[in-house]
Amino acid sequence: QVQLVESGGGLVQAGGSLRLSCAASGRTFSSYVMGWFRQAPGKEREFVATINWTGSRTYYTSYADSVKGRFTISRDNAKNTVSLQMNSLKPEDTAVYYCAAVVGRRWPYSRASEFSYWGQGTQVTVSS
């Protein structure tokens, strides 16, 4: 069982940056694939990015095409945190952003239905 708490959302102008963080409880954080998803009003929850950890200081990451080159996912297994650095934000990035976790048995993961644990979400609003 793991509990996830997001922080760092807010209002930013187009072209600006935000950094989201997710703090996870539990002693086996490194065994989880961590992900970020987002959901805009009236839309389905969509994949943003995921990150794995191989146990040898090597990370695998995966990004949605819409955020590649602008967003960076990272994790700190010592602090049980995963972050999402969002640069060059666009109005279409406006959504509630959710942190998610699943015990990593394969790679990659990109569907919301594959994740077992979810945070409460944090609002990101990008003004034009």
ZABA-557840 format. One line per field, with one value per residue: residue number from 1; z, x, y of N, C-alpha, C in turn. Coordinates in steps of 0.02 Angstrom, whole numbers, padded with zeros to 5 digits, always signed. Last residue first. Layout:
<atoms>
num [NUM  ...]
nc3 [Z  ...]
nc1 [X  ...]
nc2 [Y  ...]
cac3 [Z  ...]
cac1 [X  ...]
cac2 [Y  ...]
cc3 [Z  ...]
cc1 [X  ...]
cc2 [Y  ...]
</atoms>
This chain:
<atoms>
num [128  127  126  125  124  123  122  121  120  119  118  117  116  115  114  113  112  111  110  109  108  107  106  105  104  103  102  101  100  99  98  97  96  95  94  93  92  91  90  89  88  87  86  85  84  83  82  81  80  79  78  77  76  75  74  73  72  71  70  69  68  67  66  65  64  63  62  61  60  59  58  57  56  55  54  53  52  51  50  49  48  47  46  45  44  43  42  41  40  39  38  37  36  35  34  33  32  31  30  29  28  27  26  25  24  23  22  21  20  19  18  17  16  15  14  13  12  11  10  9  8  7  6  5  4  3  2  1]
nc3 [-01060  -00917  -00850  -00701  -00615  -00461  -00414  -00332  -00243  -00314  -00325  -00376  -00489  -00666  -00780  -00815  -00881  -00973  -00978  -00947  -01046  -00923  -00772  -00643  -00515  -00444  -00476  -00452  -00491  -00479  -00586  -00618  -00703  -00826  -00962  -01079  -01164  -01141  -01102  -01043  -01038  -00923  -00780  -00696  -00578  -00465  -00324  -00175  -00073  -00051  -00120  -00249  -00338  -00512  -00647  -00807  -00894  -01039  -01169  -01237  -01241  -01232  -01331  -01320  -01153  -01111  -01000  -00940  -00832  -00749  -00648  -00531  -00532  -00524  -00622  -00621  -00719  -00751  -00866  -00912  -00954  -01005  -00951  -00920  -01037  -01011  -00936  -00890  -00897  -00810  -00816  -00733  -00700  -00607  -00565  -00517  -00365  -00292  -00216  -00106  +00006  +00118  +00123  +00027  -00079  -00152  -00295  -00374  -00516  -00565  -00710  -00817  -00965  -01079  -01006  -00827  -00700  -00545  -00484  -00392  -00286  -00243  -00196  -00116  -00094  -00013  -00040  +00000]
nc1 [-00170  -00126  -00143  -00155  -00166  -00207  -00177  -00230  -00222  -00143  -00164  -00120  -00113  -00126  -00191  -00279  -00201  -00063  +00072  +00224  +00339  +00382  +00343  +00317  +00309  +00162  +00121  +00050  +00032  -00029  -00116  -00177  -00304  -00252  -00175  -00110  -00162  -00080  +00085  +00252  +00392  +00403  +00390  +00445  +00387  +00448  +00432  +00507  +00583  +00713  +00780  +00731  +00671  +00642  +00563  +00516  +00492  +00423  +00467  +00500  +00332  +00199  +00133  +00175  +00214  +00361  +00461  +00617  +00718  +00873  +00996  +01046  +00999  +00866  +00788  +00637  +00532  +00406  +00298  +00179  +00040  -00118  -00274  -00445  -00555  -00641  -00708  -00561  -00418  -00302  -00150  -00018  +00136  +00203  +00320  +00337  +00413  +00522  +00553  +00466  +00445  +00393  +00278  +00217  +00276  +00244  +00274  +00273  +00297  +00343  +00322  +00345  +00279  +00207  +00067  +00076  -00003  -00060  -00028  +00056  +00127  +00095  +00017  +00041  -00004  +00030  +00027  +00043]
nc2 [+01616  +01518  +01365  +01280  +01134  +01061  +00894  +00742  +00642  +00494  +00317  +00151  +00071  +00079  +00044  +00141  +00235  +00177  +00155  +00075  -00028  -00149  -00238  -00223  -00112  -00065  +00104  +00266  +00442  +00608  +00717  +00877  +00953  +01075  +01150  +01137  +01231  +01342  +01279  +01302  +01284  +01145  +01057  +00920  +00821  +00695  +00592  +00526  +00464  +00496  +00400  +00410  +00529  +00556  +00648  +00708  +00855  +00933  +00962  +00849  +00796  +00818  +00747  +00616  +00568  +00475  +00381  +00319  +00224  +00245  +00174  +00127  -00002  -00017  +00038  +00120  +00228  +00345  +00432  +00560  +00570  +00507  +00574  +00555  +00637  +00795  +00888  +00971  +00860  +00773  +00678  +00588  +00517  +00377  +00250  +00087  +00036  +00006  +00116  +00108  +00034  +00092  +00232  +00374  +00502  +00657  +00743  +00903  +01006  +01161  +01265  +01407  +01492  +01492  +01570  +01593  +01495  +01437  +01269  +01135  +01083  +00909  +00753  +00606  +00437  +00284  +00111  -00060]
cac3 [-01125  -00949  -00892  -00747  -00653  -00519  -00404  -00389  -00245  -00270  -00352  -00323  -00430  -00603  -00758  -00786  -00812  -00966  -01003  -00926  -01010  -00947  -00843  -00665  -00581  -00434  -00486  -00439  -00488  -00470  -00537  -00627  -00638  -00805  -00905  -01024  -01168  -01111  -01149  -01033  -01100  -00954  -00839  -00714  -00649  -00486  -00397  -00213  -00092  -00021  -00050  -00209  -00287  -00448  -00610  -00746  -00872  -00972  -01124  -01247  -01253  -01182  -01320  -01374  -01205  -01113  -01058  -00939  -00896  -00753  -00716  -00544  -00542  -00467  -00633  -00590  -00687  -00737  -00816  -00909  -00963  -00987  -01002  -00891  -01000  -01048  -00992  -00884  -00908  -00833  -00809  -00780  -00697  -00667  -00547  -00575  -00402  -00332  -00274  -00159  -00055  +00119  +00112  +00089  -00071  -00097  -00267  -00334  -00473  -00545  -00644  -00791  -00900  -01086  -01060  -00895  -00733  -00606  -00479  -00445  -00335  -00227  -00244  -00104  -00136  -00016  -00043  +00000]
cac1 [-00142  -00164  -00098  -00191  -00120  -00230  -00160  -00226  -00285  -00148  -00172  -00125  -00151  -00097  -00136  -00306  -00222  -00135  +00047  +00155  +00317  +00391  +00360  +00330  +00338  +00220  +00104  +00102  +00008  +00027  -00118  -00122  -00285  -00285  -00219  -00084  -00190  -00148  +00035  +00183  +00357  +00427  +00351  +00464  +00373  +00435  +00436  +00473  +00516  +00663  +00799  +00711  +00723  +00625  +00622  +00498  +00542  +00415  +00446  +00543  +00403  +00241  +00114  +00202  +00165  +00322  +00417  +00563  +00683  +00801  +00973  +01053  +01071  +00904  +00813  +00704  +00547  +00477  +00312  +00247  +00088  -00048  -00226  -00379  -00531  -00598  -00744  -00634  -00449  -00372  -00188  -00074  +00095  +00179  +00283  +00338  +00355  +00494  +00595  +00454  +00465  +00465  +00297  +00230  +00247  +00275  +00230  +00306  +00253  +00371  +00300  +00364  +00310  +00279  +00094  +00064  +00058  -00076  -00043  +00014  +00162  +00100  +00046  +00018  +00029  -00010  +00064  +00000]
cac2 [+01637  +01572  +01405  +01324  +01175  +01100  +00965  +00788  +00678  +00551  +00384  +00202  +00048  +00105  +00001  +00080  +00249  +00182  +00220  +00084  +00032  -00080  -00235  -00292  -00121  -00108  +00033  +00216  +00374  +00562  +00663  +00829  +00926  +01013  +01161  +01097  +01163  +01340  +01303  +01281  +01306  +01207  +01076  +00988  +00835  +00763  +00596  +00578  +00440  +00541  +00411  +00353  +00524  +00526  +00624  +00671  +00806  +00907  +01017  +00907  +00780  +00851  +00817  +00658  +00580  +00537  +00382  +00366  +00227  +00258  +00187  +00199  +00009  -00040  -00030  +00119  +00164  +00332  +00381  +00533  +00624  +00494  +00555  +00560  +00579  +00749  +00857  +00967  +00925  +00770  +00740  +00592  +00578  +00411  +00311  +00132  +00061  -00048  +00103  +00157  -00001  +00077  +00163  +00339  +00436  +00622  +00692  +00852  +00967  +01097  +01242  +01341  +01486  +01499  +01529  +01617  +01520  +01476  +01340  +01163  +01122  +00980  +00799  +00674  +00487  +00345  +00173  +00000]
cc3 [-01126  -01013  -00929  -00784  -00704  -00549  -00468  -00368  -00302  -00280  -00297  -00354  -00380  -00545  -00690  -00759  -00777  -00893  -00996  -00952  -00984  -01020  -00861  -00738  -00597  -00503  -00473  -00453  -00479  -00462  -00538  -00569  -00651  -00731  -00888  -00960  -01117  -01113  -01116  -01082  -01098  -01016  -00864  -00780  -00661  -00560  -00417  -00288  -00128  -00036  -00014  -00135  -00239  -00403  -00544  -00713  -00807  -00957  -01051  -01202  -01268  -01193  -01272  -01362  -01258  -01167  -01054  -01004  -00889  -00825  -00715  -00616  -00562  -00475  -00574  -00594  -00650  -00698  -00808  -00856  -00965  -01001  -00974  -00942  -00971  -01004  -01032  -00947  -00904  -00837  -00837  -00769  -00752  -00650  -00611  -00556  -00465  -00375  -00319  -00223  -00116  +00055  +00105  +00073  -00003  -00085  -00213  -00306  -00435  -00497  -00629  -00723  -00879  -01020  -01070  -00946  -00803  -00635  -00545  -00434  -00391  -00286  -00216  -00152  -00123  -00051  -00047  +00000]
cc1 [-00126  -00129  -00140  -00141  -00161  -00172  -00176  -00208  -00287  -00213  -00170  -00124  -00165  -00143  -00109  -00253  -00247  -00153  -00028  +00133  +00245  +00373  +00370  +00350  +00355  +00246  +00168  +00075  +00066  -00001  -00053  -00121  -00233  -00270  -00258  -00127  -00160  -00178  -00034  +00136  +00284  +00387  +00375  +00430  +00391  +00420  +00414  +00482  +00476  +00591  +00747  +00729  +00702  +00685  +00598  +00562  +00519  +00471  +00443  +00525  +00442  +00315  +00159  +00189  +00195  +00269  +00373  +00523  +00627  +00778  +00898  +01035  +01084  +00978  +00851  +00730  +00614  +00484  +00387  +00251  +00159  -00005  -00156  -00327  -00462  -00578  -00703  -00665  -00525  -00399  -00258  -00108  +00043  +00142  +00263  +00294  +00375  +00435  +00567  +00492  +00456  +00489  +00371  +00254  +00265  +00238  +00270  +00253  +00294  +00322  +00334  +00332  +00324  +00316  +00168  +00094  +00039  -00012  -00060  +00003  +00120  +00133  +00049  +00055  -00002  +00030  +00015  +00044]
cc2 [+01711  +01594  +01456  +01368  +01215  +01139  +01003  +00859  +00729  +00587  +00436  +00271  +00103  +00090  +00020  +00033  +00186  +00191  +00228  +00152  +00026  -00078  -00162  -00295  -00193  -00127  -00006  +00146  +00325  +00491  +00624  +00781  +00872  +01002  +01097  +01105  +01115  +01270  +01301  +01316  +01287  +01223  +01144  +01005  +00908  +00768  +00666  +00569  +00494  +00519  +00453  +00360  +00469  +00527  +00595  +00646  +00774  +00857  +00995  +00966  +00843  +00838  +00854  +00732  +00626  +00534  +00443  +00361  +00278  +00252  +00194  +00217  +00082  -00029  -00058  +00048  +00172  +00267  +00372  +00478  +00596  +00555  +00550  +00535  +00593  +00690  +00808  +00937  +00917  +00841  +00732  +00659  +00573  +00476  +00348  +00191  +00099  -00026  +00047  +00139  +00044  +00044  +00153  +00268  +00407  +00556  +00655  +00804  +00916  +01064  +01176  +01328  +01415  +01492  +01545  +01569  +01544  +01504  +01371  +01237  +01150  +01016  +00870  +00720  +00556  +00399  +00231  +00062]
</atoms>
